[in-house]
Amino acid sequence: MNRRELLAGFAGLGTVGGGVWLLRGGDPSGDVEPRRLNTVEAPGSPGSPITVPERGRVTFLEFFATWCSVCAQAMPALGEAYDRVGNDVQFVSVTNQPVGHAVSEADIRDWWRDHDGRWPVATDDDLTLTQALDAQTIPTAVVLDENNHITWSGTGAHAADTIVTTLEEAGGHDA
């Protein structure tokens, strides 16, 4: 590798890092600004707006879509993790599907019931949370500590033990 390739590589890393910084709100601490999201009235979900992430509390977010087979397969592990952490953390599944266009609230509610969802399910209608957390892949899971700082994120399905461990590491649940 010559010097020009090395410098170009460092410049590329700086550009990507700066882009992530801007997407997360431009806050050098890496904190994510809370946003109001509408929830769908469904099992475990109030059907009223909530603030996500909730400052002062560890938050687990799972970005999903009703058309996603991996998302459906991930629901049992999510349910097990939710049952294990209970109210120790803010536990929310978020869809960024365009409600009223590609999917209706009734479609989300039916999918939620069919897959045994029992925690809040929210819609990110304007994609601000999706963009802030760079959730470009479905499913994407994100853990934030009580200061709304991202402590872990991952794509695909995750075992309940993995989810609970990442929440414990963020300070949101005692084993």
Z-matrix of the N, CA and C atoms (Angstrom, degrees):
N
C 1 1.444
C 2 1.519 1 107.90
N 3 1.333 2 116.28 1 130.77
C 4 1.455 3 118.17 2 178.67
C 5 1.530 4 110.50 3 -91.23
N 6 1.325 5 114.67 4 173.78
C 7 1.463 6 120.80 5 -176.06
C 8 1.525 7 112.15 6 -61.46
N 9 1.323 8 117.96 7 -39.49
C 10 1.469 9 122.05 8 -179.34
C 11 1.534 10 110.52 9 -62.02
N 12 1.356 11 117.45 10 -43.21
C 13 1.469 12 120.72 11 178.45
C 14 1.524 13 111.14 12 -64.82
N 15 1.327 14 116.35 13 -39.26
C 16 1.454 15 120.74 14 179.09
C 17 1.529 16 110.70 15 -63.98
N 18 1.321 17 117.46 16 -46.68
C 19 1.461 18 121.08 17 178.67
C 20 1.525 19 111.48 18 -63.93
N 21 1.314 20 117.64 19 -39.24
C 22 1.465 21 120.90 20 177.63
C 23 1.531 22 110.20 21 -63.92
N 24 1.311 23 117.00 22 -38.34
C 25 1.464 24 120.91 23 177.72
C 26 1.517 25 111.96 24 -63.44
N 27 1.351 26 116.74 25 -44.27
C 28 1.463 27 120.20 26 177.70
C 29 1.527 28 111.32 27 -64.74
N 30 1.307 29 116.99 28 -38.56
C 31 1.467 30 120.49 29 178.06
C 32 1.525 31 110.41 30 -63.78
N 33 1.318 32 116.57 31 -40.19
C 34 1.467 33 120.75 32 178.07
C 35 1.520 34 111.54 33 -63.72
N 36 1.331 35 116.58 34 -42.62
C 37 1.466 36 119.96 35 177.95
C 38 1.522 37 111.06 36 -62.24
N 39 1.324 38 116.78 37 -40.38
C 40 1.465 39 120.85 38 177.90
C 41 1.513 40 111.81 39 -63.27
N 42 1.318 41 116.67 40 -39.48
C 43 1.463 42 120.86 41 179.10
C 44 1.519 43 110.89 42 -65.67
N 45 1.328 44 116.79 43 -45.98
C 46 1.464 45 120.57 44 179.11
C 47 1.523 46 109.88 45 -62.88
N 48 1.317 47 117.64 46 -46.51
C 49 1.464 48 120.86 47 179.71
C 50 1.517 49 111.94 48 -61.01
N 51 1.324 50 116.93 49 -41.11
C 52 1.468 51 120.58 50 177.07
C 53 1.511 52 111.65 51 -64.31
N 54 1.322 53 117.16 52 -37.81
C 55 1.470 54 121.02 53 178.16
C 56 1.519 55 111.32 54 -64.46
N 57 1.327 56 116.56 55 -42.86
C 58 1.459 57 120.29 56 177.78
C 59 1.522 58 109.51 57 -64.06
N 60 1.320 59 117.60 58 -41.47
C 61 1.462 60 122.14 59 178.38
C 62 1.522 61 110.61 60 -58.96
N 63 1.330 62 117.91 61 -45.02
C 64 1.457 63 121.27 62 178.87
C 65 1.519 64 111.68 63 -66.57
N 66 1.335 65 117.33 64 -41.55
C 67 1.460 66 120.16 65 179.81
C 68 1.517 67 111.77 66 -63.00
N 69 1.298 68 117.12 67 -31.02
C 70 1.462 69 120.56 68 -179.14
C 71 1.513 70 111.21 69 -87.04
N 72 1.322 71 116.63 70 15.61
C 73 1.452 72 120.43 71 174.56
C 74 1.513 73 114.00 72 99.13
N 75 1.323 74 118.31 73 3.50
C 76 1.450 75 120.70 74 177.52
C 77 1.519 76 113.71 75 72.06
N 78 1.296 77 118.35 76 14.11
C 79 1.449 78 123.05 77 -178.80
C 80 1.525 79 108.64 78 -89.41
N 81 1.337 80 118.66 79 117.20
C 82 1.462 81 119.98 80 -176.38
C 83 1.528 82 113.36 81 -62.86
N 84 1.320 83 119.10 82 -17.67
C 85 1.459 84 120.75 83 179.08
C 86 1.521 85 111.79 84 -77.30
N 87 1.340 86 117.42 85 -14.35
C 88 1.453 87 121.25 86 -178.21
C 89 1.514 88 112.79 87 84.60
N 90 1.333 89 117.54 88 4.52
C 91 1.451 90 120.89 89 179.24
C 92 1.522 91 110.11 90 -70.23
N 93 1.324 92 115.86 91 146.69
C 94 1.460 93 122.79 92 179.09
C 95 1.520 94 108.00 93 -101.95
N 96 1.310 95 116.92 94 127.98
C 97 1.458 96 121.35 95 178.86
C 98 1.521 97 109.98 96 -70.27
N 99 1.339 98 117.79 97 132.56
C 100 1.460 99 120.63 98 177.75
C 101 1.531 100 111.60 99 -62.59
N 102 1.324 101 115.15 100 148.15
C 103 1.457 102 122.78 101 178.33
C 104 1.521 103 109.03 102 -133.18
N 105 1.323 104 116.30 103 151.24
C 106 1.463 105 121.70 104 175.10
C 107 1.526 106 107.58 105 -88.78
N 108 1.322 107 115.83 106 125.31
C 109 1.458 108 121.71 107 176.83
C 110 1.521 109 109.00 108 -120.77
N 111 1.318 110 115.54 109 144.30
C 112 1.460 111 120.30 110 173.51
C 113 1.515 112 108.39 111 -80.18
N 114 1.321 113 115.95 112 142.03
C 115 1.454 114 119.97 113 174.13
C 116 1.522 115 108.69 114 -107.14
N 117 1.310 116 114.41 115 156.88
C 118 1.455 117 122.06 116 177.63
C 119 1.521 118 107.23 117 -92.53
N 120 1.317 119 117.29 118 134.67
C 121 1.458 120 120.15 119 176.37
C 122 1.525 121 107.94 120 -71.10
N 123 1.315 122 114.37 121 108.12
C 124 1.461 123 122.07 122 -175.56
C 125 1.530 124 107.19 123 -156.38
N 126 1.335 125 118.75 124 172.97
C 127 1.468 126 119.36 125 179.20
C 128 1.530 127 111.80 126 -53.06
N 129 1.344 128 115.95 127 124.55
C 130 1.460 129 122.02 128 179.76
C 131 1.516 130 114.80 129 77.03
N 132 1.307 131 117.61 130 -0.47
C 133 1.461 132 122.26 131 -175.34
C 134 1.529 133 109.17 132 -120.24
N 135 1.336 134 117.80 133 127.37
C 136 1.457 135 120.54 134 -169.48
C 137 1.529 136 116.86 135 -72.56
N 138 1.333 137 118.14 136 -22.78
C 139 1.455 138 119.34 137 -175.65
C 140 1.517 139 113.09 138 78.02
N 141 1.327 140 117.21 139 14.56
C 142 1.466 141 122.18 140 177.19
C 143 1.525 142 108.24 141 -129.84
N 144 1.340 143 117.44 142 162.23
C 145 1.471 144 119.51 143 -178.01
C 146 1.527 145 112.98 144 -62.98
N 147 1.336 146 114.76 145 146.88
C 148 1.463 147 121.76 146 174.42
C 149 1.523 148 108.41 147 -131.89
N 150 1.315 149 115.88 148 159.86
C 151 1.460 150 121.54 149 176.31
C 152 1.518 151 108.21 150 -97.55
N 153 1.337 152 115.69 151 128.45
C 154 1.461 153 122.10 152 -177.46
C 155 1.518 154 108.93 153 -135.26
N 156 1.326 155 120.43 154 130.74
C 157 1.455 156 126.65 155 -12.98
C 158 1.527 157 110.62 156 -72.04
N 159 1.305 158 114.87 157 160.41
C 160 1.456 159 121.89 158 -178.17
C 161 1.526 160 108.43 159 -93.48
N 162 1.327 161 116.45 160 113.12
C 163 1.469 162 120.14 161 -178.70
C 164 1.535 163 109.61 162 -62.15
N 165 1.329 164 115.63 163 140.10
C 166 1.453 165 121.01 164 -180.00
C 167 1.521 166 113.38 165 90.69
N 168 1.330 167 115.85 166 2.68
C 169 1.458 168 120.34 167 -177.56
C 170 1.527 169 109.11 168 -144.71
N 171 1.313 170 118.42 169 139.18
C 172 1.458 171 121.63 170 175.58
C 173 1.526 172 107.58 171 -65.93
N 174 1.333 173 115.94 172 140.15
C 175 1.462 174 121.68 173 -177.37
C 176 1.517 175 110.51 174 -124.52
N 177 1.328 176 115.71 175 136.15
C 178 1.463 177 122.66 176 171.54
C 179 1.521 178 107.09 177 -115.25
N 180 1.334 179 116.69 178 125.22
C 181 1.461 180 122.33 179 177.71
C 182 1.514 181 109.46 180 -121.19
N 183 1.317 182 116.00 181 137.27
C 184 1.459 183 122.38 182 175.18
C 185 1.519 184 107.22 183 -125.02
N 186 1.332 185 116.79 184 114.93
C 187 1.464 186 121.84 185 176.16
C 188 1.520 187 107.78 186 -86.93
N 189 1.340 188 116.31 187 128.06
C 190 1.454 189 120.83 188 -175.16
C 191 1.528 190 109.91 189 -141.89
N 192 1.325 191 115.30 190 171.60
C 193 1.462 192 122.56 191 173.01
C 194 1.520 193 108.28 192 -139.79
N 195 1.318 194 116.71 193 147.06
C 196 1.461 195 120.66 194 -178.04
C 197 1.524 196 112.36 195 -68.41
N 198 1.331 197 118.06 196 -20.58
C 199 1.465 198 121.87 197 179.98
C 200 1.531 199 112.35 198 -87.13
N 201 1.320 200 117.43 199 -5.50
C 202 1.470 201 123.34 200 -171.75
C 203 1.528 202 111.15 201 -88.46
N 204 1.331 203 116.82 202 115.53
C 205 1.468 204 120.51 203 -179.92
C 206 1.530 205 111.65 204 -68.95
N 207 1.327 206 118.32 205 -34.31
C 208 1.467 207 120.85 206 177.83
C 209 1.527 208 109.71 207 -65.88
N 210 1.336 209 116.52 208 -37.17
C 211 1.468 210 120.74 209 177.95
C 212 1.525 211 110.28 210 -61.60
N 213 1.323 212 116.21 211 -43.46
C 214 1.468 213 120.75 212 178.64
C 215 1.526 214 110.52 213 -63.19
N 216 1.333 215 116.86 214 -42.88
C 217 1.466 216 121.22 215 179.90
C 218 1.529 217 112.03 216 -66.24
N 219 1.346 218 116.97 217 -26.65
C 220 1.460 219 121.58 218 -177.72
C 221 1.532 220 112.91 219 -79.28
N 222 1.316 221 117.69 220 -17.48
C 223 1.466 222 120.86 221 -173.56
C 224 1.532 223 114.73 222 -59.00
N 225 1.336 224 120.86 223 -41.17
C 226 1.476 225 118.23 224 178.29
C 227 1.537 226 112.93 225 -59.72
N 228 1.317 227 117.87 226 -42.00
C 229 1.472 228 120.85 227 178.60
C 230 1.524 229 110.64 228 -66.95
N 231 1.327 230 117.02 229 -38.74
C 232 1.464 231 119.86 230 176.67
C 233 1.523 232 110.23 231 -62.56
N 234 1.332 233 115.92 232 -43.69
C 235 1.461 234 119.99 233 178.55
C 236 1.519 235 112.48 234 -61.16
N 237 1.332 236 116.25 235 -41.91
C 238 1.462 237 119.98 236 177.89
C 239 1.526 238 110.96 237 -63.62
N 240 1.333 239 116.96 238 -44.12
C 241 1.468 240 120.50 239 178.54
C 242 1.525 241 110.41 240 -62.50
N 243 1.324 242 116.63 241 -44.00
C 244 1.462 243 120.87 242 178.56
C 245 1.528 244 110.41 243 -59.16
N 246 1.313 245 116.96 244 -45.65
C 247 1.463 246 120.62 245 179.83
C 248 1.532 247 111.28 246 -61.05
N 249 1.321 248 117.52 247 -33.79
C 250 1.456 249 121.46 248 -177.66
C 251 1.525 250 112.70 249 -77.24
N 252 1.339 251 118.14 250 -32.45
C 253 1.464 252 119.95 251 -177.31
C 254 1.516 253 112.55 252 -97.33
N 255 1.331 254 117.82 253 -21.09
C 256 1.456 255 121.52 254 176.83
C 257 1.515 256 112.83 255 52.45
N 258 1.313 257 115.45 256 -132.26
C 259 1.462 258 120.66 257 -177.19
C 260 1.521 259 113.53 258 -88.13
N 261 1.341 260 116.63 259 8.68
C 262 1.467 261 119.57 260 178.05
C 263 1.525 262 112.00 261 -65.91
N 264 1.322 263 117.29 262 -25.17
C 265 1.466 264 121.80 263 -178.37
C 266 1.523 265 109.94 264 -132.56
N 267 1.323 266 115.33 265 158.87
C 268 1.461 267 120.28 266 169.12
C 269 1.527 268 105.58 267 -82.36
N 270 1.305 269 117.15 268 116.49
C 271 1.464 270 124.04 269 -174.54
C 272 1.516 271 106.65 270 -117.26
N 273 1.345 272 117.40 271 114.31
C 274 1.463 273 121.21 272 -174.20
C 275 1.524 274 109.94 273 -139.61
N 276 1.320 275 116.26 274 134.45
C 277 1.465 276 121.13 275 169.00
C 278 1.522 277 107.07 276 -99.62
N 279 1.325 278 115.68 277 139.22
C 280 1.464 279 121.42 278 -174.41
C 281 1.519 280 109.36 279 -128.38
N 282 1.328 281 116.12 280 129.70
C 283 1.456 282 119.62 281 171.74
C 284 1.521 283 109.16 282 -108.03
N 285 1.311 284 115.23 283 139.47
C 286 1.462 285 119.92 284 176.49
C 287 1.525 286 110.43 285 -108.30
N 288 1.331 287 115.97 286 18.16
C 289 1.458 288 120.00 287 174.73
C 290 1.528 289 108.73 288 -67.69
N 291 1.327 290 118.24 289 144.56
C 292 1.470 291 120.55 290 -178.81
C 293 1.533 292 111.61 291 -73.35
N 294 1.339 293 115.35 292 95.83
C 295 1.464 294 121.30 293 -178.95
C 296 1.528 295 109.03 294 -63.62
N 297 1.308 296 114.75 295 131.07
C 298 1.458 297 120.75 296 -178.01
C 299 1.518 298 112.24 297 96.48
N 300 1.329 299 116.80 298 -9.51
C 301 1.465 300 121.77 299 178.61
C 302 1.531 301 109.13 300 -117.97
N 303 1.325 302 115.90 301 -79.25
C 304 1.464 303 120.75 302 -177.51
C 305 1.524 304 112.16 303 -81.30
N 306 1.321 305 116.66 304 -22.68
C 307 1.460 306 121.74 305 -176.16
C 308 1.527 307 108.75 306 -149.60
N 309 1.305 308 116.48 307 148.51
C 310 1.469 309 120.77 308 176.74
C 311 1.529 310 109.03 309 -104.41
N 312 1.343 311 116.16 310 165.20
C 313 1.460 312 119.16 311 174.57
C 314 1.523 313 110.36 312 -60.56
N 315 1.334 314 116.97 313 -35.43
C 316 1.471 315 120.49 314 178.07
C 317 1.524 316 110.68 315 -62.93
N 318 1.335 317 117.58 316 -38.96
C 319 1.469 318 121.31 317 177.40
C 320 1.527 319 110.32 318 -61.99
N 321 1.329 320 116.13 319 -44.30
C 322 1.471 321 120.53 320 179.58
C 323 1.519 322 109.57 321 -64.99
N 324 1.321 323 117.29 322 -45.34
C 325 1.465 324 121.96 323 179.09
C 326 1.536 325 110.76 324 -58.23
N 327 1.336 326 117.06 325 -45.84
C 328 1.466 327 121.28 326 179.46
C 329 1.531 328 110.94 327 -63.14
N 330 1.332 329 116.89 328 -44.91
C 331 1.468 330 121.37 329 179.11
C 332 1.532 331 109.26 330 -60.47
N 333 1.340 332 115.83 331 -43.55
C 334 1.465 333 122.25 332 -178.87
C 335 1.528 334 110.77 333 -60.03
N 336 1.330 335 116.03 334 -46.74
C 337 1.474 336 120.57 335 178.17
C 338 1.528 337 111.08 336 -64.34
N 339 1.326 338 116.22 337 -44.46
C 340 1.467 339 121.08 338 -178.32
C 341 1.527 340 112.43 339 -61.55
N 342 1.343 341 117.31 340 -26.81
C 343 1.465 342 121.69 341 -176.32
C 344 1.526 343 112.47 342 -110.23
N 345 1.336 344 116.45 343 18.04
C 346 1.459 345 123.44 344 172.70
C 347 1.526 346 113.77 345 60.75
N 348 1.342 347 116.70 346 35.70
C 349 1.459 348 120.04 347 173.80
C 350 1.520 349 109.32 348 -68.52
N 351 1.333 350 116.57 349 139.75
C 352 1.467 351 120.05 350 -178.54
C 353 1.526 352 112.02 351 -146.77
N 354 1.309 353 116.42 352 24.59
C 355 1.460 354 123.95 353 176.02
C 356 1.520 355 106.07 354 -132.46
N 357 1.317 356 119.50 355 171.94
C 358 1.462 357 120.23 356 -176.80
C 359 1.532 358 113.44 357 -59.77
N 360 1.315 359 114.58 358 136.53
C 361 1.465 360 122.19 359 174.15
C 362 1.528 361 106.57 360 -119.97
N 363 1.331 362 115.50 361 122.36
C 364 1.459 363 121.61 362 -173.31
C 365 1.521 364 111.17 363 -119.13
N 366 1.328 365 114.80 364 161.14
C 367 1.461 366 121.20 365 176.10
C 368 1.522 367 109.24 366 -113.76
N 369 1.316 368 115.33 367 136.51
C 370 1.472 369 121.60 368 177.20
C 371 1.526 370 106.91 369 -105.42
N 372 1.331 371 114.94 370 72.39
C 373 1.459 372 121.48 371 -172.07
C 374 1.525 373 114.01 372 -58.41
N 375 1.318 374 117.49 373 -38.63
C 376 1.464 375 119.71 374 -178.22
C 377 1.527 376 113.16 375 -98.75
N 378 1.321 377 116.92 376 5.76
C 379 1.473 378 125.05 377 175.82
C 380 1.526 379 114.11 378 63.82
N 381 1.323 380 118.74 379 15.37
C 382 1.464 381 118.74 380 -177.43
C 383 1.527 382 112.14 381 -67.72
N 384 1.328 383 117.61 382 -39.45
C 385 1.469 384 119.45 383 178.44
C 386 1.525 385 110.19 384 -72.01
N 387 1.324 386 116.61 385 -41.01
C 388 1.464 387 121.18 386 177.30
C 389 1.523 388 110.30 387 -55.80
N 390 1.326 389 116.95 388 -45.67
C 391 1.464 390 121.21 389 -179.46
C 392 1.523 391 111.44 390 -70.29
N 393 1.324 392 117.15 391 -41.88
C 394 1.463 393 120.15 392 -178.23
C 395 1.523 394 111.87 393 -62.21
N 396 1.337 395 116.34 394 -32.02
C 397 1.458 396 120.83 395 -178.94
C 398 1.521 397 112.49 396 -100.97
N 399 1.326 398 116.46 397 4.96
C 400 1.460 399 122.73 398 177.45
C 401 1.536 400 111.30 399 53.47
N 402 1.329 401 115.72 400 43.51
C 403 1.466 402 121.47 401 -179.12
C 404 1.528 403 109.03 402 -85.25
N 405 1.318 404 115.82 403 76.07
C 406 1.453 405 121.83 404 -177.29
C 407 1.519 406 112.91 405 -87.01
N 408 1.311 407 117.20 406 -14.62
C 409 1.462 408 122.61 407 -178.04
C 410 1.526 409 108.47 408 -117.53
N 411 1.311 410 115.30 409 142.89
C 412 1.466 411 121.26 410 177.40
C 413 1.520 412 107.52 411 -113.32
N 414 1.305 413 119.88 412 128.45
C 415 1.462 414 128.09 413 -5.21
C 416 1.534 415 112.44 414 -82.90
N 417 1.318 416 114.65 415 149.91
C 418 1.460 417 123.02 416 172.64
C 419 1.516 418 107.43 417 -127.77
N 420 1.316 419 116.73 418 132.11
C 421 1.463 420 122.49 419 176.56
C 422 1.521 421 108.62 420 -111.74
N 423 1.325 422 116.16 421 142.70
C 424 1.465 423 121.89 422 -179.24
C 425 1.529 424 108.28 423 -138.45
N 426 1.338 425 115.85 424 136.11
C 427 1.459 426 122.06 425 174.18
C 428 1.519 427 107.60 426 -115.78
N 429 1.332 428 115.47 427 131.21
C 430 1.463 429 122.24 428 177.18
C 431 1.520 430 108.66 429 -121.78
N 432 1.338 431 116.36 430 140.75
C 433 1.460 432 119.18 431 178.35
C 434 1.529 433 109.89 432 -78.85
N 435 1.331 434 117.15 433 -175.93
C 436 1.466 435 120.09 434 -175.44
C 437 1.527 436 113.35 435 -67.42
N 438 1.325 437 117.64 436 -12.52
C 439 1.463 438 121.63 437 175.26
C 440 1.521 439 111.76 438 -96.98
N 441 1.326 440 116.31 439 10.29
C 442 1.468 441 123.91 440 -179.90
C 443 1.521 442 112.49 441 64.85
N 444 1.314 443 115.58 442 30.84
C 445 1.459 444 121.82 443 176.14
C 446 1.532 445 107.67 444 -97.06
N 447 1.315 446 117.12 445 131.77
C 448 1.462 447 121.64 446 -179.98
C 449 1.522 448 109.04 447 -67.19
N 450 1.336 449 115.85 448 123.53
C 451 1.461 450 120.29 449 177.91
C 452 1.517 451 112.00 450 -108.09
N 453 1.343 452 117.14 451 -18.80
C 454 1.465 453 120.93 452 -179.75
C 455 1.512 454 109.06 453 -163.79
N 456 1.324 455 115.38 454 146.85
C 457 1.463 456 120.67 455 170.47
C 458 1.522 457 108.06 456 -152.44
N 459 1.318 458 114.99 457 153.76
C 460 1.446 459 119.97 458 179.35
C 461 1.515 460 110.35 459 -163.10
N 462 1.316 461 115.31 460 156.62
C 463 1.457 462 120.38 461 178.84
C 464 1.526 463 109.71 462 -109.25
N 465 1.318 464 115.41 463 159.46
C 466 1.454 465 120.61 464 -179.47
C 467 1.512 466 111.54 465 87.14
N 468 1.313 467 115.82 466 -174.37
C 469 1.465 468 121.81 467 179.35
C 470 1.524 469 109.49 468 -81.23
N 471 1.324 470 116.20 469 147.56
C 472 1.459 471 121.77 470 -179.09
C 473 1.518 472 109.46 471 -131.00
N 474 1.314 473 116.26 472 145.13
C 475 1.458 474 121.66 473 176.90
C 476 1.524 475 109.74 474 -68.88
N 477 1.310 476 116.60 475 151.31
C 478 1.466 477 121.13 476 178.51
C 479 1.524 478 110.97 477 -57.04
N 480 1.338 479 117.65 478 -40.00
C 481 1.465 480 120.76 479 179.04
C 482 1.526 481 111.56 480 -60.06
N 483 1.325 482 117.49 481 -39.90
C 484 1.470 483 121.55 482 178.65
C 485 1.518 484 110.08 483 -63.23
N 486 1.315 485 116.52 484 -45.72
C 487 1.471 486 120.53 485 -179.19
C 488 1.525 487 110.04 486 -62.67
N 489 1.308 488 117.16 487 -48.41
C 490 1.463 489 120.87 488 -178.13
C 491 1.526 490 110.74 489 -63.45
N 492 1.320 491 117.76 490 -41.59
C 493 1.470 492 120.99 491 178.48
C 494 1.525 493 111.27 492 -61.10
N 495 1.335 494 117.53 493 -43.85
C 496 1.468 495 119.66 494 -179.81
C 497 1.519 496 110.73 495 -66.43
N 498 1.327 497 117.35 496 -33.43
C 499 1.466 498 120.21 497 176.72
C 500 1.529 499 110.89 498 -69.85
N 501 1.338 500 117.05 499 -39.50
C 502 1.465 501 120.56 500 176.55
C 503 1.517 502 110.26 501 -62.05
N 504 1.329 503 117.15 502 -43.26
C 505 1.464 504 121.24 503 179.99
C 506 1.518 505 111.73 504 -64.14
N 507 1.333 506 117.49 505 -29.39
C 508 1.468 507 121.50 506 178.28
C 509 1.518 508 111.38 507 -82.49
N 510 1.334 509 117.57 508 -6.39
C 511 1.450 510 121.65 509 177.56
C 512 1.518 511 114.11 510 92.94
N 513 1.339 512 117.54 511 17.94
C 514 1.448 513 119.92 512 -174.07
C 515 1.496 514 117.02 513 -102.91
N 516 1.314 515 118.07 514 -0.77
C 517 1.473 516 118.39 515 -178.37
C 518 1.511 517 108.23 516 -162.41
N 519 1.305 518 115.12 517 138.39
C 520 1.470 519 120.19 518 175.96
C 521 1.511 520 108.93 519 -101.71
N 522 1.314 521 115.91 520 132.20
C 523 1.476 522 120.69 521 -179.93
C 524 1.495 523 111.89 522 -67.19
